[in-house]
Amino acid sequence: MKLKTLLFSAFMLTTFFMLAQDWSTDVYKYGELYPGYIVDTDGNKTEGFIKYQNRYSLQNNILFYTDKNDKKTKTKYKSQDLAEYKVADKLYHCIHYSGGALKKPIRGNLVVNEDCITEYVWYDRDENYSTMRKQSGETQEEFLNRLYPPTTLFLKDGEEEVRTIASFALKFSKKMSEWIGDNLDLAGKVAAKEKGYKVLNLLQIIDEYNESCEK
């Protein structure tokens, strides 16, 4: 399969799964405080309230209140100051990923599925976001996905290296079989390029790995 086709497949997989994330303003309102918690880098958990922001800002700055009716209880955290935080239904792990190709600082990444291989989504911010406008016929979610382009990523227990769908585009069978090599049967099917265990089945392969692993 050509690189162009592989990258297109990766894009389509990312787009499909990002649509599953509910950012509807009918459910949550920007600027409102919602129940949540923070966990600092020492593992201490504090219950409270977090201000709901856009999907990009929530990854970087956390506005935390111990009392939602008292502004004096507000504390502003950077994502690198925390290990984990949750606001409403959205759980974030602070890991080494913030988009781009350079060394990645610790940022909050939204948890999609927590398991032996945890799936996350990172939202970038388009360089022209300040001048972008919703187009005719475009839904609000379609517009926001242009404004904050999503990336699906994965992190395996015990590792720090984050993998994206696109990172498997070349030499998929080799890369994936090595990554899940502790599951000999599954890795063998991927290495042999068996039907149902190729690049377009990446998410199903990860699901199968998670079903048999011990977390």
C-alpha positions in Angstrom: 0.0 0.0 0.0 1.4 3.4 -0.9 2.3 6.0 1.7 -0.3 8.4 0.5 -3.0 5.7 0.9 -1.7 4.8 4.4 -1.7 8.4 5.6 -5.2 9.0 4.2 -6.4 5.9 6.1 -4.8 7.2 9.3 -6.5 10.5 8.8 -9.9 8.9 8.3 -9.5 6.7 11.4 -8.6 9.8 13.4 -11.5 11.8 12.1 -14.0 9.0 12.8 -13.0 8.5 16.4 -12.7 12.1 17.2 -16.3 12.6 16.2 -17.2 10.4 19.1 -16.0 13.1 21.6 -18.9 15.2 22.8 -18.1 18.9 23.0 -21.6 20.1 22.4 -22.2 23.5 24.1 -25.8 22.3 24.7 -24.3 20.0 27.3 -21.4 22.1 28.7 -20.9 25.9 28.7 -17.6 27.6 28.3 -16.7 29.5 31.4 -18.9 27.5 33.7 -17.5 25.5 36.7 -18.0 21.8 36.7 -17.2 19.1 39.3 -13.8 17.5 38.9 -10.5 16.8 40.5 -6.8 17.2 40.1 -4.0 14.8 41.0 -0.6 16.4 41.5 2.8 14.9 40.6 3.1 13.3 44.1 -0.2 11.5 43.6 -2.3 13.7 45.9 -5.9 14.0 44.7 -8.0 17.1 45.4 -11.7 17.3 44.6 -13.2 20.5 43.4 -14.4 22.4 40.3 -12.7 23.2 37.0 -13.6 25.9 34.6 -14.8 24.5 31.2 -12.7 25.9 28.3 -12.3 25.1 24.7 -10.7 21.8 23.8 -7.2 23.3 23.2 -7.0 25.4 26.3 -8.2 22.6 28.6 -5.0 20.7 27.7 -2.7 23.4 28.9 -4.2 25.5 31.7 -6.4 24.2 34.5 -8.4 26.7 36.4 -9.3 24.9 39.6 -11.6 26.0 42.5 -12.1 24.2 45.8 -15.3 26.2 46.2 -17.2 27.2 43.1 -18.9 30.1 45.0 -15.6 31.6 46.2 -13.3 33.1 43.6 -10.6 33.3 46.2 -10.2 29.5 46.1 -9.1 29.6 42.5 -5.7 28.1 41.6 -4.3 28.1 38.1 -2.2 25.0 37.2 -0.1 24.2 34.2 -0.6 20.7 32.9 3.0 19.9 33.7 2.2 20.5 37.4 -0.3 17.7 37.4 -0.4 13.9 36.7 -4.1 13.8 36.0 -7.3 15.9 36.1 -10.9 15.6 35.3 -13.6 18.1 34.5 -17.2 16.9 34.1 -17.0 13.8 31.9 -13.5 14.5 30.5 -10.5 12.8 32.0 -7.0 14.0 31.2 -3.6 12.3 31.7 -0.6 14.5 31.7 1.9 12.8 29.3 4.7 13.7 26.9 2.6 14.8 23.9 1.6 18.2 22.6 1.7 17.7 18.8 4.6 18.5 16.5 7.8 16.6 15.7 10.1 18.0 18.3 10.6 16.9 21.9 7.2 17.1 23.5 6.6 18.7 26.9 4.0 17.2 29.3 0.5 18.3 28.5 -3.0 17.1 29.3 -4.3 14.6 26.8 -8.0 13.6 26.8 -8.5 9.9 27.6 -10.7 8.1 25.1 -10.2 4.5 26.4 -8.0 3.7 29.4 -6.4 0.2 29.2 -3.1 -1.5 28.8 -2.8 0.5 25.7 -4.6 3.8 26.4 -6.1 5.8 23.6 -6.0 9.6 23.8 -6.8 12.5 21.6 -4.8 15.7 21.4 -6.3 18.9 19.9 -4.0 21.3 18.1 -5.0 24.8 17.3 -4.9 25.9 13.7 -2.4 28.7 13.0 -5.1 30.8 11.5 -7.7 30.1 14.3 -8.2 33.8 15.2 -9.4 34.6 11.7 -11.2 31.3 10.9 -15.0 31.5 10.4 -17.7 28.9 10.1 -18.5 28.1 6.5 -21.9 27.9 4.9 -23.3 24.5 5.4 -20.7 23.5 7.9 -21.8 22.1 11.3 -20.4 23.6 14.5 -18.5 20.4 15.2 -17.0 20.3 11.7 -15.9 23.9 12.2 -14.4 23.1 15.6 -12.5 20.2 14.1 -11.0 22.6 11.6 -10.2 25.0 14.3 -8.8 22.4 16.7 -7.5 19.5 14.5 -7.5 16.3 16.5 -4.8 13.6 16.6 -5.4 10.1 18.0 -2.5 8.7 20.0 -1.7 5.6 22.1 0.4 5.0 25.1 1.3 1.5 26.3 1.7 0.7 30.0 5.3 1.1 31.2 6.3 3.2 28.3 6.8 7.0 27.8 6.9 7.0 24.0 3.5 8.0 22.5 2.4 6.5 19.2 0.1 8.1 16.7 -1.8 6.4 13.9 0.4 8.0 11.3 3.6 6.7 13.0 2.5 3.2 11.9 2.0 4.2 8.3 5.3 2.7 7.0 6.4 -0.8 7.8 3.2 -1.4 9.8 3.5 -5.1 10.3 7.1 -4.8 11.6 6.4 -1.8 13.9 3.1 -3.1 15.3 4.3 -6.7 15.9 7.3 -5.5 17.8 5.2 -3.1 19.9 2.8 -5.8 21.0 5.4 -8.5 21.0 4.5 -9.6 24.6 1.4 -11.1 23.0 3.1 -13.7 20.8 0.0 -15.0 19.1 -1.3 -11.5 18.2 2.1 -10.3 17.2 2.6 -13.3 14.9 -0.7 -12.6 13.1 0.4 -9.0 12.5 3.9 -9.9 11.4 2.4 -12.5 8.9 0.1 -9.9 7.6 -2.9 -12.1 8.1 -6.3 -11.0 6.9 -7.8 -8.6 9.5 -4.4 -7.8 11.0 -3.2 -5.1 8.7 -2.9 -1.3 9.0 -6.6 -0.6 8.4 -7.3 -2.9 11.4 -5.0 -1.0 13.7 -7.8 -0.1 16.2 -9.2 -3.7 16.3 -5.6 -5.0 16.9 -5.2 -2.7 19.9 -8.7 -3.7 21.2 -7.7 -7.4 20.9 -4.4 -6.7 22.7 -6.3 -4.9 25.5 -8.8 -7.8 25.9 -6.0 -10.3 26.7 -3.5 -8.2 28.7 -3.3 -7.8 32.4 -3.5 -4.2 33.6 
